[in-house]
């Protein structure tokens, strides 16, 4: 089965970070809890723990958890509009891309048409 996304869910760093953002953007703990349950139970989410730290993001150290997860999972890209990921974009290593939400949405729309 091909995975839509991979999250280091066993390591609670990402889940602790994501839940407040969902709550902030959607305004209810019910929405945040539902989102977290869907991700945790989804068959297209692979659970991995990063076993080392690349430390590529210099401006916001906490963002490195997403880079480490993407690297361990051999992700093709990270989707974010966070400017702190410029360090990753400027790096020749690792080999995944960083793209914004607009580019990701465009790619997904184009993929669903073809």
NUTIVEX-513920 format. One record per atom (N, C-alpha, C): residue in three letters; y, x, z; residue number from 1. Coordinates in steps of 0.05 Angstrom, whole numbers, padded with zeros to 5 digits. Each point is the difference from the previous one (the first is absolute). Example, Ala and Ser with C-alpha at 12.3 -4.5 7.8 and 13.67 -1.06 7.14 Angstrom:
! NUTIVEX-513920
<rec code="Ala" py="-00114" px="00264" pz="00156" pos="1"/>
<rec code="Ala" py="00024" px="-00018" pz="00000" pos="1"/>
<rec code="Ala" py="00024" px="00018" pz="00000" pos="1"/>
<rec code="Ser" py="00021" px="-00007" pz="-00014" pos="2"/>
<rec code="Ser" py="00024" px="00016" pz="00001" pos="2"/>
<rec code="Ser" py="00022" px="-00015" pz="00014" pos="2"/>
//
This chain:
! NUTIVEX-513920
<rec code="Unk" py="-00024" px="00017" pz="00000" pos="1"/>
<rec code="Unk" py="00024" px="-00017" pz="00000" pos="1"/>
<rec code="Unk" py="00025" px="00018" pz="00000" pos="1"/>
<rec code="Unk" py="00019" px="-00006" pz="-00017" pos="2"/>
<rec code="Unk" py="00025" px="00015" pz="-00001" pos="2"/>
<rec code="Unk" py="00018" px="-00012" pz="00022" pos="2"/>
<rec code="Unk" py="00014" px="00017" pz="00014" pos="3"/>
<rec code="Unk" py="00017" px="-00009" pz="00021" pos="3"/>
<rec code="Unk" py="00029" px="-00002" pz="-00010" pos="3"/>
<rec code="Unk" py="00012" px="-00023" pz="00007" pos="4"/>
<rec code="Unk" py="00028" px="-00004" pz="-00006" pos="4"/>
<rec code="Unk" py="00018" px="00019" pz="00017" pos="4"/>
<rec code="Unk" py="-00008" px="00004" pz="00025" pos="5"/>
<rec code="Unk" py="00015" px="00017" pz="00017" pos="5"/>
<rec code="Unk" py="-00018" px="00012" pz="00020" pos="5"/>
<rec code="Unk" py="00008" px="00022" pz="00011" pos="6"/>
<rec code="Unk" py="-00015" px="00013" pz="00021" pos="6"/>
<rec code="Unk" py="00019" px="00006" pz="00023" pos="6"/>
<rec code="Unk" py="-00009" px="-00007" pz="00024" pos="7"/>
<rec code="Unk" py="00017" px="00003" pz="00024" pos="7"/>
<rec code="Unk" py="-00016" px="00014" pz="00021" pos="7"/>
<rec code="Unk" py="00013" px="00018" pz="00015" pos="8"/>
<rec code="Unk" py="-00014" px="00013" pz="00022" pos="8"/>
<rec code="Unk" py="00000" px="-00018" pz="00024" pos="8"/>
<rec code="Unk" py="-00014" px="-00022" pz="-00002" pos="9"/>
<rec code="Unk" py="00001" px="-00021" pz="00019" pos="9"/>
<rec code="Unk" py="-00013" px="00008" pz="00027" pos="9"/>
<rec code="Unk" py="-00020" px="00016" pz="00000" pos="10"/>
<rec code="Unk" py="-00013" px="00009" pz="00025" pos="10"/>
<rec code="Unk" py="00020" px="00015" pz="00017" pos="10"/>
<rec code="Unk" py="00018" px="00014" pz="-00012" pos="11"/>
<rec code="Unk" py="00021" px="00014" pz="00014" pos="11"/>
<rec code="Unk" py="00023" px="-00021" pz="00001" pos="11"/>
<rec code="Unk" py="00007" px="-00009" pz="00023" pos="12"/>
<rec code="Unk" py="00018" px="-00023" pz="00003" pos="12"/>
<rec code="Unk" py="00029" px="00007" pz="-00007" pos="12"/>
<rec code="Unk" py="00006" px="00024" pz="-00007" pos="13"/>
<rec code="Unk" py="00028" px="00007" pz="-00006" pos="13"/>
<rec code="Unk" py="00012" px="-00018" pz="-00022" pos="13"/>
<rec code="Unk" py="-00014" px="-00005" pz="-00021" pos="14"/>
<rec code="Unk" py="00011" px="-00016" pz="-00022" pos="14"/>
<rec code="Unk" py="00002" px="-00029" pz="00009" pos="14"/>
<rec code="Unk" py="-00020" px="-00011" pz="00013" pos="15"/>
<rec code="Unk" py="00002" px="-00028" pz="00008" pos="15"/>
<rec code="Unk" py="00023" px="-00004" pz="00020" pos="15"/>
<rec code="Unk" py="00004" px="00019" pz="00018" pos="16"/>
<rec code="Unk" py="00022" px="-00002" pz="00019" pos="16"/>
<rec code="Unk" py="00027" px="00000" pz="-00014" pos="16"/>
<rec code="Unk" py="00002" px="00015" pz="-00022" pos="17"/>
<rec code="Unk" py="00024" px="00003" pz="-00015" pos="17"/>
<rec code="Unk" py="00005" px="-00025" pz="-00018" pos="17"/>
<rec code="Unk" py="-00021" px="-00011" pz="-00012" pos="18"/>
<rec code="Unk" py="00003" px="-00021" pz="-00020" pos="18"/>
<rec code="Unk" py="00007" px="-00027" pz="00012" pos="18"/>
<rec code="Unk" py="-00013" px="-00007" pz="00022" pos="19"/>
<rec code="Unk" py="00004" px="-00026" pz="00012" pos="19"/>
<rec code="Unk" py="00029" px="-00007" pz="00006" pos="19"/>
<rec code="Unk" py="00015" px="00018" pz="00013" pos="20"/>
<rec code="Unk" py="00029" px="-00006" pz="00005" pos="20"/>
<rec code="Unk" py="00016" px="-00005" pz="-00025" pos="20"/>
<rec code="Unk" py="-00007" px="00014" pz="-00022" pos="21"/>
<rec code="Unk" py="00014" px="-00004" pz="-00025" pos="21"/>
<rec code="Unk" py="-00005" px="-00027" pz="-00011" pos="21"/>
<rec code="Unk" py="-00025" px="-00009" pz="00000" pos="22"/>
<rec code="Unk" py="-00007" px="-00027" pz="-00009" pos="22"/>
<rec code="Unk" py="00014" px="-00020" pz="00017" pos="22"/>
<rec code="Unk" py="00000" px="00004" pz="00026" pos="23"/>
<rec code="Unk" py="00014" px="-00018" pz="00018" pos="23"/>
<rec code="Unk" py="00030" px="-00002" pz="-00006" pos="23"/>
<rec code="Unk" py="00012" px="00024" pz="-00004" pos="24"/>
<rec code="Unk" py="00029" px="00001" pz="-00006" pos="24"/>
<rec code="Unk" py="00007" px="-00015" pz="-00027" pos="24"/>
<rec code="Unk" py="-00017" px="00005" pz="-00020" pos="25"/>
<rec code="Unk" py="00006" px="-00011" pz="-00026" pos="25"/>
<rec code="Unk" py="-00007" px="-00030" pz="-00003" pos="25"/>
<rec code="Unk" py="-00019" px="-00010" pz="00017" pos="26"/>
<rec code="Unk" py="-00008" px="-00027" pz="-00003" pos="26"/>
<rec code="Unk" py="00006" px="-00017" pz="00025" pos="26"/>
<rec code="Unk" py="00009" px="00013" pz="00021" pos="27"/>
<rec code="Unk" py="00012" px="-00014" pz="00023" pos="27"/>
<rec code="Unk" py="-00018" px="-00014" pz="00019" pos="27"/>
<rec code="Unk" py="-00026" px="00002" pz="-00003" pos="28"/>
<rec code="Unk" py="-00018" px="-00013" pz="00019" pos="28"/>
<rec code="Unk" py="-00023" px="00019" pz="00007" pos="28"/>
<rec code="Unk" py="-00009" px="-00002" pz="00025" pos="29"/>
<rec code="Unk" py="-00024" px="00016" pz="00007" pos="29"/>
<rec code="Unk" py="-00025" px="-00012" pz="-00013" pos="29"/>
<rec code="Unk" py="00001" px="-00026" pz="-00006" pos="30"/>
<rec code="Unk" py="-00023" px="-00012" pz="-00013" pos="30"/>
<rec code="Unk" py="-00005" px="00012" pz="-00028" pos="30"/>
<rec code="Unk" py="00022" px="00004" pz="-00015" pos="31"/>
<rec code="Unk" py="-00002" px="00013" pz="-00026" pos="31"/>
<rec code="Unk" py="-00010" px="00028" pz="00002" pos="31"/>
<rec code="Unk" py="00011" px="00015" pz="00019" pos="32"/>
<rec code="Unk" py="-00008" px="00028" pz="00004" pos="32"/>
<rec code="Unk" py="-00029" px="00002" pz="00009" pos="32"/>
<rec code="Unk" py="-00009" px="-00018" pz="00018" pos="33"/>
<rec code="Unk" py="-00028" px="00001" pz="00009" pos="33"/>
<rec code="Unk" py="-00019" px="-00008" pz="-00023" pos="33"/>
<rec code="Unk" py="00007" px="-00020" pz="-00016" pos="34"/>
<rec code="Unk" py="-00016" px="-00008" pz="-00022" pos="34"/>
<rec code="Unk" py="-00003" px="00023" pz="-00021" pos="34"/>
<rec code="Unk" py="00023" px="00012" pz="-00006" pos="35"/>
<rec code="Unk" py="-00001" px="00023" pz="-00019" pos="35"/>
<rec code="Unk" py="-00019" px="00022" pz="00010" pos="35"/>
<rec code="Unk" py="00002" px="00007" pz="00025" pos="36"/>
<rec code="Unk" py="-00016" px="00021" pz="00012" pos="36"/>
<rec code="Unk" py="-00030" px="-00008" pz="-00001" pos="36"/>
<rec code="Unk" py="-00006" px="-00025" pz="00005" pos="37"/>
<rec code="Unk" py="-00028" px="-00009" pz="-00001" pos="37"/>
<rec code="Unk" py="-00011" px="00001" pz="-00028" pos="37"/>
<rec code="Unk" py="00016" px="-00009" pz="-00019" pos="38"/>
<rec code="Unk" py="-00009" px="00001" pz="-00028" pos="38"/>
<rec code="Unk" py="-00006" px="00028" pz="-00009" pos="38"/>
<rec code="Unk" py="00018" px="00019" pz="00006" pos="39"/>
<rec code="Unk" py="-00005" px="00028" pz="-00007" pos="39"/>
<rec code="Unk" py="-00025" px="00010" pz="00014" pos="39"/>
<rec code="Unk" py="-00002" px="-00005" pz="00026" pos="40"/>
<rec code="Unk" py="-00023" px="00011" pz="00015" pos="40"/>
<rec code="Unk" py="-00027" px="-00011" pz="-00009" pos="40"/>
<rec code="Unk" py="00000" px="-00024" pz="-00010" pos="41"/>
<rec code="Unk" py="-00026" px="-00012" pz="-00008" pos="41"/>
<rec code="Unk" py="-00005" px="00000" pz="-00030" pos="41"/>
<rec code="Unk" py="00019" px="00010" pz="-00015" pos="42"/>
<rec code="Unk" py="-00003" px="00000" pz="-00029" pos="42"/>
<rec code="Unk" py="-00022" px="00018" pz="-00010" pos="42"/>
<rec code="Unk" py="-00015" px="-00009" pz="-00020" pos="43"/>
<rec code="Unk" py="-00021" px="00017" pz="-00011" pos="43"/>
<rec code="Unk" py="00011" px="00022" pz="-00018" pos="43"/>
<rec code="Unk" py="00025" px="-00003" pz="-00009" pos="44"/>
<rec code="Unk" py="00011" px="00020" pz="-00018" pos="44"/>
<rec code="Unk" py="00017" px="00021" pz="00015" pos="44"/>
<rec code="Unk" py="-00003" px="00001" pz="00026" pos="45"/>
<rec code="Unk" py="00014" px="00020" pz="00016" pos="45"/>
<rec code="Unk" py="-00021" px="00019" pz="00012" pos="45"/>
<rec code="Unk" py="00003" px="00025" pz="-00006" pos="46"/>
<rec code="Unk" py="-00018" px="00020" pz="00010" pos="46"/>
<rec code="Unk" py="00013" px="00013" pz="00024" pos="46"/>
<rec code="Unk" py="-00015" px="00004" pz="00021" pos="47"/>
<rec code="Unk" py="00011" px="00011" pz="00025" pos="47"/>
<rec code="Unk" py="-00007" px="00030" pz="00001" pos="47"/>
<rec code="Unk" py="00021" px="00016" pz="00003" pos="48"/>
<rec code="Unk" py="-00004" px="00030" pz="00001" pos="48"/>
<rec code="Unk" py="00019" px="00011" pz="00021" pos="48"/>
<rec code="Unk" py="-00008" px="00022" pz="00012" pos="49"/>
<rec code="Unk" py="00017" px="00015" pz="00018" pos="49"/>
<rec code="Unk" py="00007" px="00027" pz="-00013" pos="49"/>
<rec code="Unk" py="00026" px="00006" pz="-00002" pos="50"/>
<rec code="Unk" py="00007" px="00027" pz="-00010" pos="50"/>
<rec code="Unk" py="-00011" px="00021" pz="00020" pos="50"/>
<rec code="Unk" py="-00010" px="00021" pz="-00011" pos="51"/>
<rec code="Unk" py="-00012" px="00021" pz="00016" pos="51"/>
<rec code="Unk" py="00017" px="00025" pz="00001" pos="51"/>
<rec code="Unk" py="00023" px="-00001" pz="-00013" pos="52"/>
<rec code="Unk" py="00020" px="00022" pz="00002" pos="52"/>
<rec code="Unk" py="00027" px="-00011" pz="-00007" pos="52"/>
<rec code="Unk" py="00021" px="00016" pz="00004" pos="53"/>
<rec code="Unk" py="00027" px="-00010" pz="-00004" pos="53"/>
<rec code="Unk" py="00015" px="00019" pz="-00019" pos="53"/>
<rec code="Unk" py="00010" px="-00012" pz="-00022" pos="54"/>
<rec code="Unk" py="00014" px="00016" pz="-00020" pos="54"/>
<rec code="Unk" py="00028" px="00007" pz="00007" pos="54"/>
<rec code="Unk" py="00013" px="-00017" pz="00016" pos="55"/>
<rec code="Unk" py="00027" px="00004" pz="00010" pos="55"/>
<rec code="Unk" py="00020" px="00004" pz="-00023" pos="55"/>
<rec code="Unk" py="-00002" px="-00016" pz="-00021" pos="56"/>
<rec code="Unk" py="00018" px="00002" pz="-00023" pos="56"/>
<rec code="Unk" py="00027" px="-00013" pz="00004" pos="56"/>
<rec code="Unk" py="00001" px="-00021" pz="00016" pos="57"/>
<rec code="Unk" py="00025" px="-00015" pz="00004" pos="57"/>
<rec code="Unk" py="00015" px="00014" pz="00023" pos="57"/>
<rec code="Unk" py="00023" px="00011" pz="-00006" pos="58"/>
<rec code="Unk" py="00016" px="00015" pz="00020" pos="58"/>
<rec code="Unk" py="00020" px="-00017" pz="00014" pos="58"/>
<rec code="Unk" py="00012" px="-00020" pz="-00013" pos="59"/>
<rec code="Unk" py="00022" px="-00016" pz="00011" pos="59"/>
<rec code="Unk" py="-00009" px="-00020" pz="00021" pos="59"/>
<rec code="Unk" py="-00024" px="-00011" pz="-00003" pos="60"/>
<rec code="Unk" py="-00010" px="-00020" pz="00018" pos="60"/>
<rec code="Unk" py="-00030" px="00005" pz="00005" pos="60"/>
<rec code="Unk" py="-00005" px="00015" pz="00020" pos="61"/>
<rec code="Unk" py="-00027" px="00010" pz="00005" pos="61"/>
<rec code="Unk" py="-00021" px="-00023" pz="00001" pos="61"/>
<rec code="Unk" py="00007" px="-00023" pz="00010" pos="62"/>
<rec code="Unk" py="-00019" px="-00023" pz="00001" pos="62"/>
<rec code="Unk" py="-00010" px="-00008" pz="-00027" pos="62"/>
<rec code="Unk" py="00015" px="00005" pz="-00021" pos="63"/>
<rec code="Unk" py="-00009" px="-00008" pz="-00027" pos="63"/>
<rec code="Unk" py="-00024" px="00016" pz="-00010" pos="63"/>
<rec code="Unk" py="-00005" px="00023" pz="00013" pos="64"/>
<rec code="Unk" py="-00022" px="00017" pz="-00009" pos="64"/>
<rec code="Unk" py="-00027" px="-00014" pz="00003" pos="64"/>
<rec code="Unk" py="-00002" px="-00020" pz="00018" pos="65"/>
<rec code="Unk" py="-00026" px="-00014" pz="00004" pos="65"/>
<rec code="Unk" py="-00008" px="-00014" pz="-00026" pos="65"/>
<rec code="Unk" py="00019" px="-00010" pz="-00016" pos="66"/>
<rec code="Unk" py="-00006" px="-00013" pz="-00025" pos="66"/>
<rec code="Unk" py="-00008" px="00020" pz="-00022" pos="66"/>
<rec code="Unk" py="00013" px="00023" pz="00000" pos="67"/>
<rec code="Unk" py="-00006" px="00022" pz="-00019" pos="67"/>
<rec code="Unk" py="-00028" px="00010" pz="00006" pos="67"/>
<rec code="Unk" py="-00007" px="00005" pz="00025" pos="68"/>
<rec code="Unk" py="-00026" px="00010" pz="00008" pos="68"/>
<rec code="Unk" py="-00022" px="-00020" pz="-00008" pos="68"/>
<rec code="Unk" py="00005" px="-00026" pz="00005" pos="69"/>
<rec code="Unk" py="-00019" px="-00020" pz="-00007" pos="69"/>
<rec code="Unk" py="-00005" px="-00001" pz="-00030" pos="69"/>
<rec code="Unk" py="00022" px="00001" pz="-00015" pos="70"/>
<rec code="Unk" py="-00002" px="-00001" pz="-00030" pos="70"/>
<rec code="Unk" py="-00016" px="00024" pz="-00010" pos="70"/>
<rec code="Unk" py="00005" px="00023" pz="00012" pos="71"/>
<rec code="Unk" py="-00014" px="00024" pz="-00009" pos="71"/>
<rec code="Unk" py="-00030" px="-00001" pz="00006" pos="71"/>
<rec code="Unk" py="-00007" px="-00008" pz="00025" pos="72"/>
<rec code="Unk" py="-00028" px="-00002" pz="00007" pos="72"/>
<rec code="Unk" py="-00015" px="-00020" pz="-00017" pos="72"/>
<rec code="Unk" py="00014" px="-00021" pz="-00007" pos="73"/>
<rec code="Unk" py="-00013" px="-00022" pz="-00015" pos="73"/>
<rec code="Unk" py="00002" px="00005" pz="-00030" pos="73"/>
<rec code="Unk" py="00012" px="00022" pz="-00008" pos="74"/>
<rec code="Unk" py="00003" px="00007" pz="-00029" pos="74"/>
<rec code="Unk" py="00014" px="-00023" pz="-00015" pos="74"/>
<rec code="Unk" py="00021" px="-00009" pz="00012" pos="75"/>
<rec code="Unk" py="00016" px="-00022" pz="-00012" pos="75"/>
<rec code="Unk" py="00014" px="00010" pz="-00025" pos="75"/>
<rec code="Unk" py="00005" px="-00018" pz="-00018" pos="76"/>
<rec code="Unk" py="00015" px="00006" pz="-00024" pos="76"/>
<rec code="Unk" py="00030" px="00001" pz="00005" pos="76"/>
<rec code="Unk" py="00009" px="-00017" pz="00019" pos="77"/>
<rec code="Unk" py="00028" px="-00001" pz="00006" pos="77"/>
<rec code="Unk" py="00005" px="-00013" pz="00027" pos="77"/>
<rec code="Unk" py="00024" px="00005" pz="00010" pos="78"/>
<rec code="Unk" py="00011" px="-00013" pz="00024" pos="78"/>
<rec code="Unk" py="00023" px="-00018" pz="-00010" pos="78"/>
<rec code="Unk" py="00001" px="-00025" pz="00009" pos="79"/>
<rec code="Unk" py="00022" px="-00018" pz="-00007" pos="79"/>
<rec code="Unk" py="00019" px="-00001" pz="00023" pos="79"/>
<rec code="Unk" py="00025" px="00008" pz="-00004" pos="80"/>
<rec code="Unk" py="00020" px="-00001" pz="00021" pos="80"/>
<rec code="Unk" py="00028" px="00003" pz="-00012" pos="80"/>
<rec code="Unk" py="00019" px="-00011" pz="00013" pos="81"/>
<rec code="Unk" py="00028" px="00004" pz="-00007" pos="81"/>
<rec code="Unk" py="00014" px="00018" pz="00021" pos="81"/>
<rec code="Unk" py="-00016" px="00012" pz="00017" pos="82"/>
<rec code="Unk" py="00010" px="00017" pz="00021" pos="82"/>
<rec code="Unk" py="00009" px="00027" pz="-00012" pos="82"/>
<rec code="Unk" py="00025" px="00006" pz="00003" pos="83"/>
<rec code="Unk" py="00011" px="00025" pz="-00012" pos="83"/>
<rec code="Unk" py="-00011" px="00025" pz="00012" pos="83"/>
<rec code="Unk" py="-00013" px="-00002" pz="00024" pos="84"/>
<rec code="Unk" py="-00012" px="00024" pz="00012" pos="84"/>
<rec code="Unk" py="-00023" px="00012" pz="-00016" pos="84"/>
<rec code="Unk" py="-00011" px="-00016" pz="-00018" pos="85"/>
<rec code="Unk" py="-00023" px="00009" pz="-00016" pos="85"/>
<rec code="Unk" py="00009" px="00018" pz="-00023" pos="85"/>
<rec code="Unk" py="00026" px="00006" pz="-00002" pos="86"/>
<rec code="Unk" py="00009" px="00018" pz="-00021" pos="86"/>
<rec code="Unk" py="-00013" px="00028" pz="00004" pos="86"/>
<rec code="Unk" py="-00006" px="00008" pz="00025" pos="87"/>
<rec code="Unk" py="-00014" px="00025" pz="00004" pos="87"/>
<rec code="Unk" py="-00027" px="00000" pz="-00014" pos="87"/>
<rec code="Unk" py="-00013" px="-00022" pz="00000" pos="88"/>
<rec code="Unk" py="-00027" px="-00002" pz="-00013" pos="88"/>
<rec code="Unk" py="00004" px="00001" pz="-00030" pos="88"/>
<rec code="Unk" py="00020" px="-00014" pz="-00010" pos="89"/>
<rec code="Unk" py="00006" px="-00001" pz="-00029" pos="89"/>
<rec code="Unk" py="00006" px="00029" pz="-00010" pos="89"/>
<rec code="Unk" py="00015" px="00015" pz="00016" pos="90"/>
<rec code="Unk" py="00008" px="00027" pz="-00007" pos="90"/>
<rec code="Unk" py="-00023" px="00020" pz="00002" pos="90"/>
<rec code="Unk" py="-00021" px="-00007" pz="00015" pos="91"/>
<rec code="Unk" py="-00023" px="00018" pz="00004" pos="91"/>
<rec code="Unk" py="-00018" px="00000" pz="-00024" pos="91"/>
<rec code="Unk" py="-00012" px="00023" pz="-00005" pos="92"/>
<rec code="Unk" py="-00020" px="00001" pz="-00022" pos="92"/>
<rec code="Unk" py="-00028" px="-00008" pz="00011" pos="92"/>
<rec code="Unk" py="-00002" px="-00003" pz="00026" pos="93"/>
<rec code="Unk" py="-00025" px="-00007" pz="00013" pos="93"/>
<rec code="Unk" py="00007" px="-00020" pz="00022" pos="93"/>
<rec code="Unk" py="-00015" px="-00021" pz="00002" pos="94"/>
<rec code="Unk" py="-00024" px="-00009" pz="-00014" pos="94"/>
<rec code="Unk" py="00007" px="-00012" pz="-00027" pos="94"/>
<rec code="Unk" py="-00021" px="-00010" pz="-00013" pos="95"/>
<rec code="Unk" py="00003" px="-00008" pz="-00028" pos="95"/>
<rec code="Unk" py="00006" px="-00030" pz="-00004" pos="95"/>
<rec code="Unk" py="00003" px="-00016" pz="00022" pos="96"/>
<rec code="Unk" py="00006" px="-00028" pz="-00004" pos="96"/>
<rec code="Unk" py="00030" px="-00004" pz="-00004" pos="96"/>
<rec code="Unk" py="00007" px="-00022" pz="-00012" pos="97"/>
<rec code="Unk" py="00028" px="-00007" pz="-00006" pos="97"/>
<rec code="Unk" py="00011" px="-00017" pz="00023" pos="97"/>
<rec code="Unk" py="00026" px="00001" pz="00002" pos="98"/>
<rec code="Unk" py="00015" px="-00019" pz="00018" pos="98"/>
<rec code="Unk" py="00016" px="-00017" pz="-00019" pos="98"/>
<rec code="Unk" py="-00003" px="-00027" pz="00003" pos="99"/>
<rec code="Unk" py="00015" px="-00018" pz="-00017" pos="99"/>
<rec code="Unk" py="00013" px="-00022" pz="00017" pos="99"/>
<rec code="Unk" py="00022" px="-00010" pz="-00009" pos="100"/>
<rec code="Unk" py="00014" px="-00022" pz="00014" pos="100"/>
<rec code="Unk" py="-00013" px="-00027" pz="-00004" pos="100"/>
<rec code="Unk" py="00009" px="-00019" pz="00015" pos="101"/>
<rec code="Unk" py="-00012" px="-00027" pz="-00002" pos="101"/>
<rec code="Unk" py="00005" px="-00012" pz="-00028" pos="101"/>
<rec code="Unk" py="00024" px="00004" pz="-00011" pos="102"/>
<rec code="Unk" py="00005" px="-00011" pz="-00027" pos="102"/>
<rec code="Unk" py="-00019" px="00011" pz="-00021" pos="102"/>
<rec code="Unk" py="-00004" px="00026" pz="00000" pos="103"/>
<rec code="Unk" py="-00019" px="00012" pz="-00019" pos="103"/>
<rec code="Unk" py="-00028" px="-00010" pz="00004" pos="103"/>
<rec code="Unk" py="-00008" px="-00002" pz="00025" pos="104"/>
<rec code="Unk" py="-00027" px="-00010" pz="00006" pos="104"/>
<rec code="Unk" py="-00003" px="-00029" pz="-00009" pos="104"/>
<rec code="Unk" py="00020" px="-00017" pz="00005" pos="105"/>
<rec code="Unk" py="-00001" px="-00028" pz="-00008" pos="105"/>
<rec code="Unk" py="-00002" px="-00002" pz="-00031" pos="105"/>
<rec code="Unk" py="00015" px="00017" pz="-00013" pos="106"/>
<rec code="Unk" py="00000" px="00000" pz="-00030" pos="106"/>
<rec code="Unk" py="-00028" px="00008" pz="-00010" pos="106"/>
<rec code="Unk" py="-00011" px="00021" pz="00012" pos="107"/>
<rec code="Unk" py="-00027" px="00009" pz="-00008" pos="107"/>
<rec code="Unk" py="-00021" px="-00022" pz="00004" pos="107"/>
<rec code="Unk" py="00002" px="-00014" pz="00023" pos="108"/>
<rec code="Unk" py="-00020" px="-00021" pz="00006" pos="108"/>
<rec code="Unk" py="00004" px="-00023" pz="-00019" pos="108"/>
<rec code="Unk" py="00025" px="-00007" pz="-00007" pos="109"/>
<rec code="Unk" py="00005" px="-00021" pz="-00018" pos="109"/>
<rec code="Unk" py="-00011" px="00007" pz="-00028" pos="109"/>
<rec code="Unk" py="00005" px="00024" pz="-00009" pos="110"/>
<rec code="Unk" py="-00010" px="00010" pz="-00026" pos="110"/>
<rec code="Unk" py="-00030" px="00000" pz="00000" pos="110"/>
<rec code="Unk" py="-00013" px="00008" pz="00022" pos="111"/>
<rec code="Unk" py="-00029" px="00002" pz="00002" pos="111"/>
<rec code="Unk" py="-00012" px="-00028" pz="-00002" pos="111"/>
<rec code="Unk" py="00013" px="-00020" pz="00012" pos="112"/>
<rec code="Unk" py="-00012" px="-00027" pz="00000" pos="112"/>
<rec code="Unk" py="00003" px="-00013" pz="-00027" pos="112"/>
<rec code="Unk" py="00019" px="00009" pz="-00017" pos="113"/>
<rec code="Unk" py="00004" px="-00011" pz="-00027" pos="113"/>
<rec code="Unk" py="-00021" px="00010" pz="-00019" pos="113"/>
<rec code="Unk" py="-00008" px="00026" pz="00003" pos="114"/>
<rec code="Unk" py="-00019" px="00012" pz="-00019" pos="114"/>
<rec code="Unk" py="-00028" px="-00006" pz="00008" pos="114"/>
//
